[in-house]
Amino acid sequence: MPLRLLAVALSLLLSVCFLGLVAYKFSRDTLEHQWERGRAVIDHGAHWSAEAVSFIDFAEGIDAPACSDAMLTALRTRLFQHEYIKDAGYLDNGHLLCTTTLGRSVEPMPITEPDYLSSTGYNIWINEPLALSPNARGFIIQKGHFNTVFLLESLPTDFPPGIRWQAVYRSENLTETIVGQPGIYRGLPNDRRFSVTVNHHYAEYCSDVIPYCIGVESNHWRMLNEHRWLVALVLLATLGVFAGTYWLLDSRLRQYNSLGNRVRRGLERGRFHFLYQPIVDLNTGGIVGCEVLARFEDPLGPLTPGEFIPEIERRDLTWPFTEKVIYNAFTDLETQRDLPDGFGVNINFFPQDLYEDLSRNLPYILPLKSTRFRMVVEVTEDKHLDANSARNTLAWLGDSGYDVAIDDFGTGYSNLDKLHQVNCQTIKIDRSFVSDIEEGGIKSTFIAYMVQIARELDVKIVAEGVETALQEKELVQLGVHFAQGWRFGKPMNAEALARVVACSTGSNAPVSAGH
Ligand SMILES: Nc1nc2c(ncn2[C@@H]2O[C@@H]3COP(=O)(O)O[C@H]4[C@@H](O)[C@H](n5cnc6c(=O)[nH]c(N)nc65)O[C@@H]4COP(=O)(O)O[C@H]3[C@H]2O)c(=O)[nH]1
């Protein structure tokens, strides 16, 4: 999956999670709020009914004539101790004779049939018009000669906008609205007094003291509409989460898959493999050696040497890489019986490894210890080779039986005058000189000069990048004895190399055998 798509997918997932969490929290808070307000309504009713029971008990015990000043004073005094009861009255024979707020009535007021008779003998009126004021409605609880009144407006019904509710009196066969919007209370079973649907939150609470319940419902869309600004803010934050996550992931993934990291991981996980390009003796046509060329491929695709070599240098992985090249190439080639003893295996070294003297570790590379091949160290000339330590290493390599070849000779830092200071056995003419032959370009004229210098210094000369018969012919005429290039074979695997070596005409005498 392309990196960007992966980053988008992960960021989307995270943003959705964020939005989900906020929605969940909002939803929980709303429910919590509903729960609190609903319970407050129920608690008020429950407290009031508890107060009513104790008040009526007290009133029954007053030792004073009915509706006398002494009785009314005792009742009023007691009312001060109660929070919820707003009025109390004395009844006889189905008529109300006096109340604490109005005093003794001139005319005894007939009372209506109660809405409900509790199992403990209390008569209950719900949503009843009250004597104390023309618009007042309330709850009335009565037993014996006394009743108590609770005003409906003292219920804490300050629900936030968007929440609808209904309080009901609920007995076995009666569900009567006390206050609120009809149709909200659902009468769910005890264990399921709570429900969340796509559109609604619904919760229901009942008092343990009296059969008094409330259903509270909030509509999600109405709530969202109520909290428009909050919703806009949350959406903006979600967008921020998406953008932030995308930026972070994208940069992390890019970093993870950067050239440098791919190459480092590739080195640890064996993503390199090696190909071999034949080096041919132009006089005999025999293949006398090969150059080992690294290839890289990981799940993200291949990388060219032009891409991975600079990364290896940048990350100071040059020596571990060269060790791997040597280990793999010699292990690989050793399995090919068709390759003759003394067959030249050219390995590209980094000049900085010669400078830092790391190549002295060569004897510890196992397949090299017992090899029947001959290793040629290929190195491009650069400033590192001017240093004494590099020169000493080159001398040590020669003494230890390794050949040294100066690669890409004639380009960049290479310098004919300095050649005699470097201990080398071969120089490799860069491809750019060879490809110039056909055009008769100025560069090709240097080849004759290089051949002459090589003769004087007694070093072999190999032409790189030979692609055509004409180039081959010209090189032979100029006195170049060894060549490498597509004309003789592209980089190939070890089996293919062994096959072409076996089929090649002429002697397969190693490169060091002559020039
Ligand atoms: N157009 C054309 N090209 C030809 C022809 N014959 C050979 N080549 C290419 O020329 C390059 C020769 O390798 P180089 O000069 O050592 O240059 C190498 C070498 O400097 C570096 N490299 C490759 N493998 C290794 C390695 O294992 N270690 C180190 N240190 N460097 C390596 O990467 C460079 C490029 O390697 P490659 O891409 O494999 O490219 C190789 C080879 O494939 C031809 O006839 N025509």
The ligand as a Gaussian input file, in Angstrom:
#p B3LYP/6-31G(d) Opt

LIG

0 1
 N       26.623000       1.029000     -19.754000
 C       27.407000      -0.009000     -19.428000
 N       27.600000      -0.296000     -18.116000
 C       28.400000      -1.352000     -17.823000
 C       28.999000      -2.138000     -18.815000
 N       29.725000      -3.096000     -18.190000
 C       29.603000      -2.910000     -16.874000
 N       28.780000      -1.846000     -16.618000
 C       28.416000      -1.271000     -15.337000
 O       29.480000      -0.470000     -14.897000
 C       29.607000      -0.549000     -13.499000
 C       30.961000      -1.034000     -13.183000
 O       31.201000      -0.987000     -11.843000
 P       32.074000       0.107000     -11.128000
 O       32.817000       0.951000     -12.091000
 O       32.880000      -0.617000     -10.110000
 O       30.990000       1.016000     -10.428000
 C       30.156000       0.461000      -9.467000
 C       30.734000       0.565000      -8.060000
 O       31.420000       1.779000      -7.901000
 C       29.494000       0.597000      -7.225000
 N       29.256000      -0.740000      -6.698000
 C       28.512000      -1.753000      -7.202000
 N       28.608000      -2.834000      -6.417000
 C       29.440000      -2.500000      -5.400000
 C       29.944000      -3.182000      -4.244000
 O       29.682000      -4.359000      -4.017000
 N       30.790000      -2.480000      -3.407000
 C       31.135000      -1.190000      -3.649000
 N       31.973000      -0.577000      -2.809000
 N       30.688000      -0.525000      -4.727000
 C       29.854000      -1.173000      -5.580000
 O       28.402000       0.974000      -8.023000
 C       28.910000       1.301000      -9.314000
 C       27.875000       1.002000     -10.337000
 O       27.610000      -0.321000     -10.355000
 P       26.635000      -0.950000     -11.416000
 O       25.406000      -0.124000     -11.515000
 O       26.522000      -2.373000     -11.113000
 O       27.394000      -0.742000     -12.753000
 C       28.528000      -1.509000     -13.037000
 C       28.274000      -2.332000     -14.273000
 O       26.992000      -2.910000     -14.307000
 C       28.752000      -1.816000     -20.175000
 O       29.227000      -2.452000     -21.119000
 N       27.948000      -0.739000     -20.432000

